[in-house]
Amino acid sequence: MDPSVTLFGPVDTYLAPVIGYVMLGLVVLNMVARGIEYDRIVDQAEEGAEAISRHPLRVATNFLLVVGAFYYLTVHRHAGMIVSLLVVTLFLTDFFEFEARKVEARQGLDVDRPWASIGASSVALLYIAYQALFFLVKPYWSQVV
């Protein structure tokens, strides 16, 4: 990012240098929240499909991931675009996986793990970790490239 150009002024001064680490932490927190929500849904499914509800921690982390990804887009255009696409994909898979869990509960099936959301969050985690922790790989990468 060009240090003379800031879209959000003082926010960019403090948040722009660490946004990669913030996004990495949010993705990890989102994965933990997804596990907590899955355990909760399994318990709620025994009571019926109408008892199933979203976990507030996962909803909050999804919201913060989307906002953070769009902010990351203003700081680093190329990486931000890829992160934004991955996070929006994660958001959509979470939405549809939740509805699938309700259908399974309605039909009396065993509640399956949200495999699509797990896959989407794993891809997002790998890319964001690559962007945030590139300084660990840079000495080896520069020898090859």
Secondary structure by P-SEA (a helix, b strand, c coil): ccccccccccccccccccaaaaaaaaaaaaaaaaaaaaaaaaaaaaaccccbbbbaaaaaaaaaaaaaaaaaaaccaaaaaaaaaaaaaaaaaaaaaaaaaaaaaaaccccccaaaaaaaaaaaaaaaaaaaacccaaaaaaaac
